Amino acid sequence: MKIKLFLTTIILTVLLYIATTYFFVNYTRGNLVESAKNAVSQSVSVYSRISEADKFDKIHKVESIAKNAKLIEALDPAKWAVVSEEVLSAFAQDALDNEGKEKGDGKRGELSPDAKAFVDKIETEMNVINQIYDYSDTIFVADTNGNIIAKNLDGIFKGVNIANEKLFQAVSRGTANRDIMKIKGKTYLVSAAPMFEKENIIGIYFSADNIDSEAAKNAVANLYDESIFGNQQSKFYFGFFDKSSLLGSTLPTQLHESFKKFIKGNQELIAKIDEENSKRHDMEIVLNGETFFASVARHPSLSDNEDLFYLALISKDKLLEPLSSKCGTFTIVAVFLLVISLVLLYIFDEQNGRPVNKFMEGMLEIINGNVRFRFNNDAKGVEGNLNQNANMMIATILGERMPDKDKPVKK
């Protein structure tokens, strides 16, 4: 009997554990997974909308700045035609110097007063614009041939010609636009607008933001404002990459490097996403031994080869880690309840089986020939009933008078 009760208790406990695990843990796991997949999928869509809205705001801003009277006055086409050869030559030499190269005998002449005055005037106006109107990473002006004339930051753009860029060609036709550009090995999201003197285009104004990890952090901040991630912020990452490299992300260093390897090792997947244009591509990937739900979308671009992709990631392992620990807690609780149940069952069985065991001991006395043995009529409950019935049975068999209940039984 004890074994049957023990087995029944164990089976019921196991069934309760399985039911709890299935209906709570697995149900919760499913909801968390679905929520995470939706979060990364929505993130690239939300960022696309944010980027599109920002595009029109930025284009409107550069169009306004391109009409700045002092900037247009500084970019005097007649004066530029006179000093352009000298200035561009000096810029080219500066570019070589910055790269550690030398040209000819290494000697470098100073700009003539007219050339220096032209460059200083337009640089001054660019610095004023940067401090008051445009806080982008860098702003610059190009002439109608694509030569970068002036910039507000360091000299990394000196000697650069962007005539072959799709953005330059599009804006040269008279309409402001925005696109991805690579300049000196860095990727920029660039907005540009034509500068007009009367009805003639005399140059193009550019406002560029570097696509790097800082841009990824700003993107995440905008996404958090949309309140679509709930309490998943600590497990959520965002980034930008092109067809060959990760440009910037909020990933920790090891995961950042691991995703770089992922790009190189999955060029077919990158090509497929590139063909899908701006459509979202959802998948699961493993980075540095950790599984992630990922979503990727292509940024619309004028260029055929300077593509930019948005990347959103949520760690599946970190997301389900609390649930795994709860599952372990369920197991511990189930084992504890099983042990308690077995102990209580044993105590209950002992308490209820004691009268029967005592009665059986008395029956063995009679079976072994002790016909003078009598059961205790003073016992209560089940034991008392058994004893009285047994004594009556013995008296009937032996033809004896039932013992007086008030007198002690002789053994």
Stockholm file with secondary structure:
# STOCKHOLM 1.0

chainA/1-411         MKIKLFLTTIILTVLLYIATTYFFVNYTRGNLVESAKNAVSQSVSVYSRISEADKFDKIHKVESIAKNAKLIEALDPAKWAVVSEEVLSAFAQDALDNEGKEKGDGKRGELSPDAKAFVDKIETEMNVINQIYDYSDTIFVADTNGNIIAKNLDGIFKGVNIANEKLFQAVSRGTANRDIMKIKGKTYLVSAAPMFEKENIIGIYFSADNIDSEAAKNAVANLYDESIFGNQQSKFYFGFFDKSSLLGSTLPTQLHESFKKFIKGNQELIAKIDEENSKRHDMEIVLNGETFFASVARHPSLSDNEDLFYLALISKDKLLEPLSSKCGTFTIVAVFLLVISLVLLYIFDEQNGRPVNKFMEGMLEIINGNVRFRFNNDAKGVEGNLNQNANMMIATILGERMPDKDKPVKK
#=GR chainA/1-411 SS CHHHHHHHHHHHHHHHHHHHIIIIIIHHHHHHHHHHHHHHHHHHHHHHHHHHHHHHHHHHHHHHHHTCHHHHHHSCHHHHHHHHHHHHHHHHHHHHHHTTCCCTTSCCCCCCHHHHHHHHHHHHHHHHHHHHTCCSSEEEEECTTSBEEEESSCGGGTTCBCTTCHHHHHHTTTCCEEEEEEETTEEEEEEEEEEEETTEEEEEEEEEEECSHHHHHHHHHHHHHTTCSTTCGGGEEEEEECSSCEEEESSCHHHHHHHHHHHHHTHHHHHHHHHTTTCEEEEEEEETTEEEEEEEEEECCSCSSCCEEEEEEEEHHHHHHHHHHHHHHHHHHHHHHHHHHHHHHHHHHHHHHHHHHHHHHHHHHHHTTCTTCCCCTTCCHHHHHHHHHHHHHHHHHHTCCCCCTTSCCCC
#=GC SS_cons         CHHHHHHHHHHHHHHHHHHHIIIIIIHHHHHHHHHHHHHHHHHHHHHHHHHHHHHHHHHHHHHHHHTCHHHHHHSCHHHHHHHHHHHHHHHHHHHHHHTTCCCTTSCCCCCCHHHHHHHHHHHHHHHHHHHHTCCSSEEEEECTTSBEEEESSCGGGTTCBCTTCHHHHHHTTTCCEEEEEEETTEEEEEEEEEEEETTEEEEEEEEEEECSHHHHHHHHHHHHHTTCSTTCGGGEEEEEECSSCEEEESSCHHHHHHHHHHHHHTHHHHHHHHHTTTCEEEEEEEETTEEEEEEEEEECCSCSSCCEEEEEEEEHHHHHHHHHHHHHHHHHHHHHHHHHHHHHHHHHHHHHHHHHHHHHHHHHHHHTTCTTCCCCTTCCHHHHHHHHHHHHHHHHHHTCCCCCTTSCCCC
//
